[in-house]
Each structure stands twice: as C-alpha cells, then as structure tokens.
Amino acid sequence: MTRTGSPTPTARAADLLDPARCRTVEAHRDGYLDTLGATEPPILTFAQRLMRTTIYSTGYQLLRPSVYRLLAGAIGSNGDAERARITGLLRLEPGDTMLDIGCGPGNFTGWFGSQTFPGGLAVGVDASHQMLHRAVADNSGPAVAYVRGDAENLPFADGIADAVSCLAALYLINKPFDAIEEIYRVLKPGGRIVILTSLAPKGIPVGPLEKVSGITMFGRDAITDGLRNAGFIEIALQTGGLAQTVSAVKPTR
Ligand SMILES: C[S@@+](CC[C@H](N)C(=O)[O-])C[C@H]1O[C@@H](n2cnc3c(N)ncnc32)[C@H](O)[C@@H]1O
C-alpha cells in the first residue's frame, strides 16, 4: 500500500472504502485488505463452511468448469466464452471500476482486471480468507485488488462502481436480497450488475435439495423481482439448466 509513485491496486481499492462501514481496514499479510477482522458472516450451512476451507479453495478452480457445465449446460463455466459473455453483459471497458462480489479464488476477477486495464480496477470481494489467499496467488494483476468483506454489508462508499458481478455466490449468501440492495448502493447511476446464480427446476420441490446442499435454489422470477424491487431497470434474464444469469442497470436518476 505504498503511497509513493503510482498507487498500487490495493491502495486504489482502499480509496473506495467507506471507513464507517468497515470493522477494520488492515493490509493482510497474504496481500488483500481485510475489512472484517475477527468478525465474519455466520456460517449456517455445510456449503458455506466448505468455502472457508483450504482444500476446497485450492481445488475450486479445477472443479468449477466441469461442475457448471454439468449443471448449467452452455452458461456458467469459466472458460473464455463464459468470460466474454459476462464481460459483454457488464459492458466492461478500460478505465472502469468494477467489483466482483463473492469472488472466491478470483477465477473471474483476474480476467475482469485485464478488461478494465488501463486506468480501471477490478476488486474481488469475499468473506473467506482461504479463497482470498488463492485469489492473490493465482489471479492478481496491475488492475486487480482483493478485499475481505461481507456482501450483505459492503465496505464501500456509495456510487463508486461502474459495474458489479456476483457469480455463483448469491445462493450462498444468507440474506441475498440485502446483498442486491448493497450492490445498488455502491453502483454509480447507470452502473451495470450481472448475477449468475441457481435456478430451481420447474415442478420439482427444491426444499430437500436446499437442505442437503446448503444452496438456495432461486425461482425463475426471484432475482428479476429482487432487482426490480431494489430499483434496477433494463432487467434481462438468461437461463440454462440449473442456472440463471440476470443483468440490469441502475437508473441514471
Ligand atoms: C462458489 S464461490 C464463487 C467464486 C466465483 N465468483 C465463481 O464464479 O466461480 C462463492 C463465494 O462466495 C463467498 N461468499 C458467500 N457468502 C458471502 C458473503 N456474505 N460475503 C462475501 N462473500 C461471500 C464464498 O466465500 C465463496 O468464496
């Protein structure tokens, strides 16, 4: 976080924070900013616990493409085509400031950084030390920074982001619609959001699946309605298998 010469990506991420919304602001020895300190979002499910283990965070990047291809068909894997699809929906451009909420090991964040460079910044946000350790090690770059924070209470000031992604994470967040409201708050007017999350299969009760997996299965209208209620416009939905991608825009006024 040196302040001489051009600021590091981490120093630029620190400038986006609202200190009143941070429990602490510490430069973690692994290379990310920690705004949670000893506190963390409660772990209520097995899936949430898994996200905070070294073994899962280490294997995640290998497993994710095949798991998503299996569950979601064409959409969802983190191959080049999927990265291009999400980047297109986010309308990312060099110079943009973007947040990747629930970034895990940064498997999309590093790419987003390459799309916002030069002049922009991609900030991966996650609650898990284990995931952020991998993110810094595997997916850093000249326009990439990582922040440990809670999606339900984002540590950023209002209106700092041109775009926000929340990929394969909303179904793990205890209060997903609080997270959507927070994303709305931190977006600039005209800012874009893309959510990739679960889609409950039609006509099949999802309760038992949710109970076993610890993953919320969202209905077809749940996310579009949530975005509309938060104030978003230009809401568009794509579905594939057990996944849905929803994009929207914060009104300019
Ligand atoms: C399955 S990973 C997704 C990683 C990546 N975005 C992708 O598309 O592959 C979901 C991440 O969401 C994070 N997460 C869950 N609840 C969170 C919360 N309340 N605040 C911040 N991160 C959270 C988990 O720690 C986990 O790393």
The ligand as an SDF file (V2000), in Angstrom:
LIG
                    3D

 27 29  0  0  0  0  0  0  0  0999 V2000
  -18.6450  -20.6740   -5.1920 C   0  0  0  0  0  0  0  0  0  0  0  0
  -17.6620  -19.2640   -4.8790 S   0  0  0  0  0  0  0  0  0  0  0  0
  -17.8070  -18.3710   -6.4150 C   0  0  0  0  0  0  0  0  0  0  0  0
  -16.4850  -17.9120   -6.9480 C   0  0  0  0  0  0  0  0  0  0  0  0
  -16.5380  -17.2190   -8.3010 C   0  0  0  0  0  0  0  0  0  0  0  0
  -17.3130  -15.9890   -8.2400 N   0  0  0  0  0  0  0  0  0  0  0  0
  -17.0860  -18.1010   -9.4020 C   0  0  0  0  0  0  0  0  0  0  0  0
  -17.9680  -17.6740  -10.1450 O   0  0  0  0  0  0  0  0  0  0  0  0
  -16.6090  -19.2200   -9.5350 O   0  0  0  0  0  0  0  0  0  0  0  0
  -18.7640  -18.3310   -3.8240 C   0  0  0  0  0  0  0  0  0  0  0  0
  -18.0340  -17.3950   -2.8950 C   0  0  0  0  0  0  0  0  0  0  0  0
  -18.9850  -16.5670   -2.2080 O   0  0  0  0  0  0  0  0  0  0  0  0
  -18.4010  -16.2420   -0.9650 C   0  0  0  0  0  0  0  0  0  0  0  0
  -19.4300  -15.7320   -0.0300 N   0  0  0  0  0  0  0  0  0  0  0  0
  -20.5130  -16.3840    0.4730 C   0  0  0  0  0  0  0  0  0  0  0  0
  -21.1970  -15.5790    1.3110 N   0  0  0  0  0  0  0  0  0  0  0  0
  -20.5390  -14.3790    1.3320 C   0  0  0  0  0  0  0  0  0  0  0  0
  -20.7610  -13.1370    1.9930 C   0  0  0  0  0  0  0  0  0  0  0  0
  -21.8090  -12.9320    2.8160 N   0  0  0  0  0  0  0  0  0  0  0  0
  -19.8920  -12.1400    1.7780 N   0  0  0  0  0  0  0  0  0  0  0  0
  -18.8270  -12.3060    0.9370 C   0  0  0  0  0  0  0  0  0  0  0  0
  -18.5650  -13.4640    0.2850 N   0  0  0  0  0  0  0  0  0  0  0  0
  -19.4110  -14.4870    0.4740 C   0  0  0  0  0  0  0  0  0  0  0  0
  -17.7890  -17.5630   -0.5020 C   0  0  0  0  0  0  0  0  0  0  0  0
  -16.7940  -17.3760    0.4750 O   0  0  0  0  0  0  0  0  0  0  0  0
  -17.2350  -18.1180   -1.8110 C   0  0  0  0  0  0  0  0  0  0  0  0
  -15.8860  -17.8480   -1.9780 O   0  0  0  0  0  0  0  0  0  0  0  0
  1  2  1  0
  2  3  1  0
  2 10  1  0
  3  4  1  0
  4  5  1  0
  5  6  1  0
  5  7  1  0
  7  8  2  0
  7  9  1  0
 10 11  1  0
 11 12  1  0
 11 26  1  0
 12 13  1  0
 13 14  1  0
 13 24  1  0
 14 15  1  0
 14 23  1  0
 15 16  2  0
 16 17  1  0
 17 18  1  0
 17 23  2  0
 18 19  1  0
 18 20  2  0
 20 21  1  0
 21 22  2  0
 22 23  1  0
 24 25  1  0
 24 26  1  0
 26 27  1  0
M  CHG  2   2   1   9  -1
M  END
$$$$
